[in-house]
Amino acid sequence: MRRTGLTRPATRLRLQSLETRQLMAAAAFELQLYSDVDGAPGAPIESVVAGETFFVRITAEEFDPRRFGLGSAAVDVDWDAGLLQVVEGDFVLADVLTEDLPLGQQGELDNAAGRIDELGGLAMISAGAGRAIGNMQADTLAMIRMQAGSQAGSATIRLSASDTKTITVPSRVLPESLVDYGTLTLSIDAPTFRDAAELATAPPHFDPPPLDPPAVVVEAEPDVDAVETVEAAGDNSASGDSLPPAPVAVDDALTIDANHDGVVDLADFGALNVLSTADETSSHSPSVCTPRPQAAADVQSWLDALTQAWLDDAERRRQRAA
């Protein structure tokens, strides 16, 4: 006999609480690069030119929503010593480290080894000394001014755990396994000299590219003294004697700053003006002629003096920038 009207028993749903699950990383230290604008951090960058200075920013961030940031933070910093170095004159802990962790500030610099050991500090919030950093956002732990060497290449900067513990607020010591330590690769480009301004601000250990002497355009003007001397001597062609070549007159106003704008730069080459007196038998055009050997020597001497003045000016600019 077939049964009808039967229903299946209702299935009851029950909610069961799960254990608290933590993030894989409870905190992280990261690296960022910034340009150097007159000794202060500028815009973010990914590469520098050999010899340039720049800034390395180390940030700290804590991810646990039940905590309120880091009250103690420190890292070891390592880099390729053959390609980078810290500007030692700017490595003052009070300036490098955040003022939010003012107690126990430390950091031992070893440029030769490419390392800063135990860079960090701590806060004592209950005593009103500092505050926690990195509460669910990246805050600055340190800002370090560095300089690229003279060689192009790819340099690596690495962060790692130090002996100083990373401690949250409220107090919890984070094991190394719960902290991420960043690594960054920096591209160092070879220097290029595109204009005079770049050459003037180039590091002193870079030699400037060779400068090709410009074509010399001279204007022929009669040398009054030479003409008078020839007229006084008379015509000696009948005796077979030839007159000595007339001397080349060089503009007495010729200086290193040839265009008189107060700056020694490429524009001075365009102002080069060597006056030459061609003898009457010259086959050259009266408006464009080739200077005699003495004029060429004067031009080379002028170029040598200009190059040296240019290098001296670049060195003075570098010293003022330092």
C-alpha positions as CSV (number, residue, x, y, z in Angstrom):
1,M,0.0,0.0,0.0
2,R,1.4,3.4,-1.0
3,R,1.9,6.0,1.7
4,T,1.0,9.6,1.1
5,G,1.3,12.9,3.0
6,L,4.7,12.1,4.5
7,T,7.3,14.9,4.8
8,R,11.0,14.8,5.3
9,P,12.3,16.1,8.6
10,A,13.6,19.7,8.5
11,T,17.4,20.1,8.5
12,R,18.6,22.6,11.1
13,L,21.5,24.9,10.3
14,R,23.9,25.8,13.1
15,L,26.6,28.5,13.1
16,Q,29.9,27.6,14.6
17,S,32.6,30.1,15.4
18,L,36.0,29.6,13.9
19,E,39.4,30.3,15.5
20,T,40.9,33.7,15.0
21,R,43.1,33.8,11.9
22,Q,46.1,36.1,11.6
23,L,47.5,37.5,8.5
24,M,50.6,35.8,7.0
25,A,52.6,39.0,7.8
26,A,51.9,41.1,10.8
27,A,54.2,43.9,9.8
28,A,56.4,45.0,6.8
29,F,59.4,47.2,6.2
30,E,59.7,48.5,2.6
31,L,62.1,50.6,0.5
32,Q,61.4,53.6,-1.7
33,L,63.7,55.9,-3.8
34,Y,63.4,59.7,-4.2
35,S,65.4,62.3,-6.1
36,D,67.7,64.7,-4.3
37,V,66.6,68.3,-4.7
38,D,69.1,70.6,-3.0
39,G,69.6,68.1,-0.2
40,A,65.9,67.3,0.3
41,P,63.8,64.4,-1.0
42,G,62.0,65.1,-4.3
43,A,59.9,63.0,-6.6
44,P,59.9,59.1,-6.6
45,I,62.5,57.6,-8.9
46,E,63.6,54.2,-10.2
47,S,67.1,55.0,-11.5
48,V,69.9,57.5,-11.1
49,V,72.9,58.7,-13.1
50,A,76.4,57.7,-12.0
51,G,77.7,60.1,-9.4
52,E,74.2,61.5,-8.4
53,T,72.9,61.6,-4.9
54,F,69.4,60.4,-4.0
55,F,67.3,59.4,-1.0
56,V,66.3,56.0,0.3
57,R,63.1,55.9,2.4
58,I,62.5,53.0,4.8
59,T,58.8,52.6,5.8
60,A,57.2,50.5,8.5
61,E,53.6,49.2,8.6
62,E,51.7,47.0,11.0
63,F,48.6,45.1,9.7
64,D,46.9,43.7,12.8
65,P,43.5,45.5,13.3
66,R,43.7,44.7,17.0
67,R,47.0,46.6,17.4
68,F,47.8,50.3,17.0
69,G,51.2,50.3,15.2
70,L,54.8,49.7,16.2
71,G,56.3,51.1,19.3
72,S,59.8,49.6,18.6
73,A,61.2,49.1,15.1
74,A,64.7,48.5,13.7
75,V,66.3,46.9,10.6
76,D,69.7,46.0,9.1
77,V,70.4,47.7,5.8
78,D,72.8,46.2,3.2
79,W,73.8,47.4,-0.3
80,D,76.4,46.9,-3.0
81,A,79.4,48.9,-1.6
82,G,81.1,49.0,-5.0
83,L,78.1,50.9,-6.6
84,L,76.6,52.9,-3.7
85,Q,77.5,54.7,-0.5
86,V,75.8,56.7,2.2
87,V,76.7,60.4,2.3
88,E,78.4,60.2,5.7
89,G,78.2,64.0,6.4
90,D,74.4,63.7,6.3
91,F,74.2,60.5,8.4
92,V,73.0,62.0,11.7
93,L,70.6,59.6,13.5
94,A,68.4,62.4,14.8
95,D,67.9,63.6,11.2
96,V,67.8,60.1,9.6
97,L,65.3,58.4,11.9
98,T,61.7,59.4,12.6
99,E,61.1,61.7,15.5
100,D,58.2,59.4,16.5
101,L,60.7,56.8,17.9
102,P,63.0,59.1,19.8
103,L,64.4,56.7,22.4
104,G,67.3,54.4,22.0
105,Q,68.0,55.6,18.5
106,Q,70.9,53.6,16.9
107,G,72.4,52.7,13.6
108,E,76.1,51.9,12.9
109,L,77.2,52.9,9.4
110,D,80.0,50.9,7.6
111,N,80.3,52.3,4.1
112,A,83.2,50.0,3.2
113,A,81.0,46.9,3.9
114,G,77.8,48.5,2.6
115,R,75.9,48.1,5.8
116,I,73.9,49.9,8.5
117,D,73.5,47.8,11.5
118,E,70.5,48.1,14.0
119,L,68.9,51.2,12.4
120,G,65.9,52.1,14.5
121,G,64.5,53.4,17.7
122,L,61.5,53.1,20.1
123,A,58.8,55.1,21.8
124,M,57.5,55.1,25.4
125,I,54.0,56.3,24.9
126,S,53.0,56.0,28.6
127,A,55.7,58.6,29.4
128,G,54.8,60.8,26.5
129,A,57.9,60.0,24.5
130,G,57.0,59.5,20.9
131,R,54.2,57.5,19.3
132,A,53.5,54.3,17.5
133,I,54.1,54.3,13.7
134,G,52.7,52.3,10.9
135,N,49.2,51.7,12.2
136,M,47.5,50.1,9.1
137,Q,49.5,52.5,6.9
138,A,53.2,53.0,5.8
139,D,55.0,55.5,7.9
140,T,58.7,56.7,7.6
141,L,61.2,54.9,9.8
142,A,64.3,56.4,8.2
143,M,65.3,58.6,5.3
144,I,68.9,58.1,4.1
145,R,70.9,60.2,1.6
146,M,73.0,58.0,-0.7
147,Q,75.3,58.5,-3.7
148,A,75.8,56.3,-6.8
149,G,79.4,55.6,-7.7
150,S,81.1,56.4,-11.0
151,Q,80.2,53.1,-12.7
152,A,76.9,52.2,-14.4
153,G,75.2,49.0,-13.2
154,S,72.4,47.5,-11.1
155,A,72.6,47.9,-7.3
156,T,70.5,46.1,-4.7
157,I,69.5,47.5,-1.3
158,R,68.2,44.9,1.2
159,L,66.5,45.1,4.5
160,S,66.7,42.3,7.1
161,A,65.9,41.5,10.7
162,S,68.1,43.1,13.4
163,D,68.7,42.1,17.0
164,T,66.3,44.8,18.2
165,K,62.8,43.4,18.4
166,T,59.8,44.6,16.5
167,I,57.2,45.4,19.1
168,T,53.5,46.4,18.6
169,V,51.2,48.6,20.7
170,P,49.7,47.0,22.8
171,S,52.9,45.2,23.5
172,R,53.6,42.1,21.4
173,V,57.0,41.0,20.2
174,L,56.7,40.0,16.5
175,P,58.7,37.0,15.5
176,E,60.9,37.4,12.4
177,S,58.6,34.9,10.5
178,L,55.7,37.4,10.7
179,V,57.6,40.4,9.4
180,D,58.4,41.1,5.7
181,Y,61.7,42.8,4.8
182,G,61.8,44.6,1.5
183,T,64.5,44.4,-1.3
184,L,64.9,47.0,-4.0
185,T,67.0,47.1,-7.2
186,L,68.3,50.4,-8.4
187,S,69.5,51.1,-12.0
188,I,72.6,53.3,-12.3
189,D,72.9,54.9,-15.8
190,A,76.1,56.1,-17.4
191,P,76.5,59.9,-17.4
192,T,75.8,61.8,-20.6
193,F,76.7,65.4,-21.4
194,R,73.9,66.9,-23.4
195,D,74.7,70.5,-22.9
196,A,77.0,72.9,-21.1
197,A,74.9,73.1,-17.9
198,E,75.1,69.3,-17.5
199,L,78.8,69.3,-18.0
200,A,79.3,72.1,-15.5
201,T,77.4,70.2,-12.8
202,A,79.0,66.8,-13.5
203,P,81.1,65.0,-10.8
204,P,84.8,66.0,-10.9
205,H,85.9,62.4,-11.5
206,F,84.3,62.3,-14.9
207,D,86.5,63.6,-17.8
208,P,84.6,65.9,-20.2
209,P,84.3,64.6,-23.8
210,P,86.9,65.9,-26.3
211,L,85.9,69.1,-27.9
212,D,86.5,69.5,-31.7
213,P,88.0,72.9,-32.5
214,P,85.3,75.0,-34.4
215,A,85.8,76.1,-37.9
216,V,87.5,79.5,-37.8
217,V,85.8,82.2,-39.9
218,V,88.1,85.3,-40.1
219,E,87.7,88.6,-41.7
220,A,90.5,90.0,-43.7
221,E,91.5,93.5,-42.7
222,P,94.6,95.4,-44.0
223,D,97.4,95.6,-41.5
224,V,98.3,99.3,-41.7
225,D,101.7,98.8,-40.1
226,A,102.5,95.9,-42.5
227,V,101.4,98.0,-45.5
228,E,103.6,100.9,-44.5
229,T,106.6,98.6,-44.0
230,V,106.2,97.2,-47.5
231,E,105.9,100.6,-49.1
232,A,109.0,101.8,-47.2
233,A,111.1,98.8,-48.3
234,G,110.1,99.0,-52.0
235,D,109.8,96.2,-54.5
236,N,112.6,93.6,-54.1
237,S,111.2,91.2,-56.6
238,A,113.8,92.2,-59.1
239,S,116.6,90.9,-56.8
240,G,114.8,87.7,-56.2
241,D,114.1,88.4,-52.5
242,S,110.7,87.6,-51.2
243,L,108.9,89.5,-48.6
244,P,108.3,87.7,-45.3
245,P,104.6,86.7,-44.7
246,A,102.6,89.4,-43.0
247,P,101.9,88.6,-39.3
248,V,98.4,87.5,-38.3
249,A,96.6,90.0,-36.1
250,V,94.6,88.5,-33.3
251,D,91.7,90.5,-31.7
252,D,93.1,91.9,-28.5
253,A,89.6,91.7,-27.0
254,L,89.6,87.9,-27.2
255,T,89.0,86.5,-23.7
256,I,87.8,83.2,-22.1
257,D,84.3,84.7,-21.8
258,A,84.3,85.5,-25.5
259,N,80.7,86.7,-25.8
260,H,80.9,88.7,-22.5
261,D,77.8,87.3,-20.9
262,G,79.5,86.5,-17.6
263,V,79.3,82.7,-18.1
264,V,81.9,80.4,-19.6
265,D,79.9,78.1,-21.8
266,L,79.4,76.7,-25.4
267,A,78.2,80.1,-26.6
268,D,81.7,81.4,-26.3
269,F,82.9,79.2,-29.1
270,G,80.5,81.0,-31.5
271,A,82.1,84.3,-30.5
272,L,85.6,83.2,-31.6
273,N,86.9,86.0,-33.9
274,V,90.4,85.8,-35.2
275,L,91.5,88.5,-37.6
276,S,93.9,87.6,-40.3
277,T,95.7,89.8,-42.8
278,A,96.2,88.0,-46.2
279,D,99.0,89.1,-48.4
280,E,98.1,90.5,-51.8
281,T,99.1,87.3,-53.6
282,S,96.8,85.0,-51.5
283,S,94.3,83.0,-53.5
284,H,91.8,82.8,-50.6
285,S,88.6,84.8,-50.6
286,P,89.0,88.1,-48.7
287,S,86.0,87.3,-46.4
288,V,86.9,83.7,-45.5
289,C,90.6,82.6,-45.2
290,T,92.7,80.0,-43.4
291,P,94.7,81.4,-40.5
292,R,98.4,81.0,-40.7
293,P,100.3,78.6,-38.3
294,Q,100.7,81.3,-35.7
295,A,96.9,81.9,-35.7
296,A,96.2,78.2,-35.3
297,A,98.5,78.1,-32.3
298,D,96.7,81.1,-30.8
299,V,93.4,79.4,-31.3
300,Q,94.6,76.1,-29.7
301,S,96.0,78.1,-26.7
302,W,92.6,79.8,-26.4
303,L,90.7,76.5,-26.5
304,D,93.1,75.0,-23.9
305,A,92.5,78.0,-21.6
306,L,88.7,77.8,-22.1
307,T,88.6,74.1,-21.3
308,Q,90.6,74.6,-18.1
309,A,88.4,77.5,-17.0
310,W,85.4,75.4,-17.7
311,L,86.7,72.5,-15.5
312,D,87.6,75.0,-12.7
313,D,84.0,76.4,-12.9
314,A,82.5,72.9,-12.7
315,E,84.6,72.1,-9.6
316,R,83.5,75.3,-7.9
317,R,79.9,74.5,-8.6
318,R,80.3,71.0,-7.2
319,Q,81.9,72.4,-4.0
320,R,79.0,74.8,-3.6
321,A,76.5,72.0,-4.1
322,A,78.3,69.9,-1.5
